[in-house]
Amino acid sequence: RNLMDRIRSTEPHFVRCIKPNPKNAPAVFDRRSVVEQLRYQGVLQAVEVSRSGFPMRLRHRQGVLRFHCLATGDTRRRLEAQIARCDFASA
């Protein structure tokens, strides 16, 4: 397989590298520097959101199947028809 096929077939996960101190000295932990890096990378905000009651993200298909009942009128009928046709099978 070529590289693009391999990339498209994966689910990306991100590794965040945090430097324990600005000088990369062993056994030295600079709290201010680490917190600043976490803040810039959005880690602290992600933890805040998770603690607020949003601990997971649903894939589109899972969201439609779970919450289509909240839709009203034509939107609900359209979603139910799409679900019946398995339009969300691969989403």
Disulfide bonds with the S-S distance in Angstrom:
none
